[in-house]
Amino acid sequence: MSGTNVKEERKQCEYCGIITFFTEDHVVPRSKGGSRRAWNNKVVACRPCNLAKGDLDLEDFKRTKYWQVRCASRRFWGLVI
């Protein structure tokens, strides 16, 4: 990812792989010291994944039921491009 606006680069959710309307998500939440401006702390996420992740860091998010049902299963079945 370059330093440009992340919204212009991709429209595929980094978590579940669905292509849809999207939002920017901070990989390391701002509430836990993540940078607000660093381009390498931002990814494209669909709204459901962004809301489900909330202020969890990526490792905690991967332990949630949401991740197991929506994200990991889509990756397992090859539904992610």
Order of alpha helices (4+ residues) and beta strands (2+ residues): beta-beta-alpha-alpha-alpha
